[in-house]
Amino acid sequence: MTPFYDNLVKSLKSLPGLGYKSAEKIALHLLVEKPNKLLELSECLLQSSQNLGPCKICGNLTEKEECKLCTSPDRNASLLCLVETVMDLHSIERAGIYNGRYHVLQGKLSPLRGIGPEQLNLESLRDRMGAGAFHEVILALGNDLEGEATCNYLKQEIFADISLKVTRIGFGLPSGAVLTYADETTLKNSLEGRKSF
């Protein structure tokens, strides 16, 4: 193939969740099957990059300085949910199970990948905690070593001297899962997170 095609496939492959075959399929779809969609897509990407940015309060994507979730009077302003990424925020919103405020950390602590507290969205979190508006903070981070390390850091460095309830999302077996195929950590978390029936 040509260098232009190879560069396109390589760029698409660099996106999360796309391997070589998927990137090649998208490239051929845009170049051969739907070339009119290529200009539309490139224009949409350009417009998005020029008009979207992080909310100055929570870190969510927005067209303005503050996102709709931060400015909505209908949301519970005493409840704050900390998430790793904007994608996590959108997942919780799609589920329709939470009506409080958010704070996007933009990552989690990972010394092996060179991600320390300085790389996370913590300064604005400190400012928000200083305002004293929240009664509960929900730590909605993944159940892995990096998620645990981040939660422990937040508890010790951000929430230690603040009088508020700090909770962590539950972990365990997903709906429809079978015990036989669950790993030890999942089973342990399922048993520890049990509730009255």
C-alpha positions as MATLAB code, in Angstrom:
seq = 'MTPFYDNLVKSLKSLPGLGYKSAEKIALHLLVEKPNKLLELSECLLQSSQNLGPCKICGNLTEKEECKLCTSPDRNASLLCLVETVMDLHSIERAGIYNGRYHVLQGKLSPLRGIGPEQLNLESLRDRMGAGAFHEVILALGNDLEGEATCNYLKQEIFADISLKVTRIGFGLPSGAVLTYADETTLKNSLEGRKSF';
ca = [
       0.000    0.000    0.000;
       0.926    3.675   -0.074;
       2.543    5.627    2.769;
      -0.665    7.705    3.138;
      -2.754    4.566    3.621;
      -0.216    3.069    6.016;
      -0.178    6.297    8.058;
      -3.984    6.326    8.221;
      -4.126    2.713    9.440;
      -1.329    3.400   11.931;
      -3.174    6.468   13.285;
      -6.439    4.557   13.608;
      -4.644    1.630   15.260;
      -3.294    3.990   17.929;
      -6.865    4.584   19.150;
      -7.974    2.530   22.183;
      -9.671   -0.756   21.336;
      -8.556   -0.894   17.716;
      -6.158   -3.503   16.423;
      -4.645   -3.645   12.943;
      -7.602   -5.409   11.288;
     -10.176   -3.047   12.800;
      -8.096   -0.001   11.821;
      -7.709   -1.350    8.285;
     -11.444   -2.038    8.054;
     -12.276    1.532    9.110;
      -9.673    3.007    6.748;
     -11.025    1.047    3.758;
     -14.610    1.878    4.728;
     -13.813    5.602    4.763;
     -11.610    5.616    1.668;
     -13.447    3.188   -0.604;
     -16.995    2.518    0.554;
     -18.015    5.884    2.077;
     -15.526    8.556    0.971;
     -18.140   11.284    1.591;
     -18.102   10.307    5.305;
     -14.350   10.961    5.486;
     -14.708   14.738    5.082;
     -17.663   14.782    7.467;
     -15.673   12.836   10.076;
     -12.551   14.977    9.711;
     -14.628   18.157   10.027;
     -16.378   16.769   13.113;
     -13.026   15.859   14.710;
     -11.613   19.315   13.938;
     -14.691   21.105   15.327;
     -14.624   18.941   18.466;
     -10.937   19.593   19.103;
     -11.484   23.338   18.719;
     -14.675   23.618   20.769;
     -14.467   21.008   23.526;
     -12.287   21.143   26.607;
     -12.268   20.182   30.269;
     -14.746   21.732   32.674;
     -12.802   24.001   35.030;
     -14.676   22.528   38.004;
     -14.876   18.761   37.433;
     -12.821   17.928   34.325;
     -15.754   16.675   32.209;
     -15.829   17.627   28.527;
     -17.733   20.806   27.799;
     -18.148   23.589   25.249;
     -18.199   26.212   28.000;
     -16.011   26.859   31.049;
     -18.341   24.800   33.256;
     -20.250   21.682   32.180;
     -24.020   21.113   32.492;
     -23.507   18.608   35.299;
     -21.711   21.195   37.449;
     -24.189   23.987   36.787;
     -27.436   21.986   37.000;
     -29.558   22.974   40.019;
     -31.289   19.572   39.809;
     -28.216   17.592   40.907;
     -27.378   16.710   44.512;
     -24.632   19.223   45.336;
     -23.675   17.461   48.581;
     -22.591   14.244   46.831;
     -19.321   13.946   44.862;
     -18.277   10.959   42.751;
     -14.575   10.676   41.861;
     -13.864    8.868   38.595;
     -10.685    8.122   36.684;
     -11.782    9.274   33.206;
     -14.520   11.168   31.397;
     -15.529    7.794   29.921;
     -16.213    6.520   33.454;
     -18.342    9.591   34.151;
     -20.352    8.978   30.973;
     -20.831    5.290   31.891;
     -22.327    6.232   35.253;
     -24.526    8.888   33.639;
     -25.814    6.413   31.033;
     -26.746    3.997   33.816;
     -28.967    6.720   35.307;
     -28.220    5.656   38.884;
     -26.451    8.736   40.241;
     -27.541   12.360   40.537;
     -24.679   14.100   42.330;
     -21.604   15.991   41.184;
     -18.437   14.513   39.663;
     -14.704   15.008   39.709;
     -12.541   13.477   36.959;
      -9.039   12.609   38.181;
      -7.763   12.167   34.602;
      -5.903    9.002   35.555;
      -4.776    7.046   38.584;
      -1.484    6.727   40.400;
       0.938    4.443   38.591;
       4.616    4.795   39.544;
       5.585    2.194   36.931;
       4.121    4.398   34.192;
       5.444    7.595   35.730;
       2.046    8.871   36.896;
       2.268   10.568   40.271;
      -0.077   12.944   42.127;
       1.208   15.864   40.028;
      -0.260   14.334   36.865;
      -3.754   13.959   38.346;
      -6.496   16.578   38.582;
      -5.993   17.091   42.330;
      -5.576   20.852   42.769;
      -9.154   21.594   41.795;
     -10.266   18.673   44.008;
      -8.447   20.273   46.971;
     -10.196   23.555   46.191;
     -13.572   21.826   46.089;
     -12.899   20.039   49.366;
     -11.840   23.330   50.953;
     -15.229   24.814   50.135;
     -16.843   22.192   52.404;
     -19.944   21.699   50.267;
     -19.915   17.885   50.211;
     -21.270   15.417   52.770;
     -20.138   12.288   50.933;
     -17.414   11.443   48.418;
     -17.747    8.231   46.419;
     -14.492    6.753   45.134;
     -15.513    5.131   41.831;
     -12.094    3.869   40.760;
     -11.161    0.453   39.400;
     -10.476   -2.520   41.633;
      -6.816   -2.953   40.708;
      -3.538   -2.066   42.437;
      -3.428    1.405   40.873;
      -7.046    2.107   41.838;
      -6.387    0.957   45.398;
      -3.206    3.048   45.633;
      -5.073    6.112   44.338;
      -7.926    5.632   46.826;
      -5.479    5.258   49.717;
      -3.558    8.354   48.624;
      -6.778   10.386   48.406;
      -7.898    9.181   51.820;
      -4.576   10.116   53.454;
      -3.684   13.286   51.558;
      -6.982   14.898   50.561;
      -9.700   13.657   52.930;
      -7.739   13.010   56.158;
      -8.561   16.329   57.849;
     -12.035   16.782   56.396;
     -15.195   15.706   58.177;
     -17.145   13.860   55.514;
     -18.242   10.358   54.590;
     -15.883    8.657   52.113;
     -17.233    5.526   50.403;
     -15.941    3.171   47.733;
     -18.024    1.527   45.039;
     -18.733   -2.170   45.572;
     -17.008   -4.897   43.608;
     -17.918   -8.478   42.972;
     -19.577  -10.783   40.501;
     -21.226   -9.146   37.491;
     -24.888   -9.937   36.814;
     -25.290  -13.350   35.224;
     -21.798  -14.514   36.214;
     -21.039  -18.054   37.383;
     -18.947  -18.685   40.518;
     -16.913  -21.376   38.777;
     -15.184  -18.890   36.485;
     -14.642  -16.085   39.013;
     -11.094  -15.360   40.170;
     -10.126  -15.285   43.849;
     -10.112  -11.494   44.129;
     -13.605  -11.212   42.662;
     -14.932  -13.916   44.985;
     -13.259  -12.260   47.982;
     -14.786   -8.873   47.094;
     -18.183  -10.480   46.521;
     -18.150  -12.098   49.948;
     -16.843   -9.001   51.730;
     -19.354   -6.730   49.962;
     -22.364   -8.866   50.816;
     -25.522   -7.241   52.225;
     -28.708   -8.393   53.942;
     -31.121  -10.448   51.874;
];
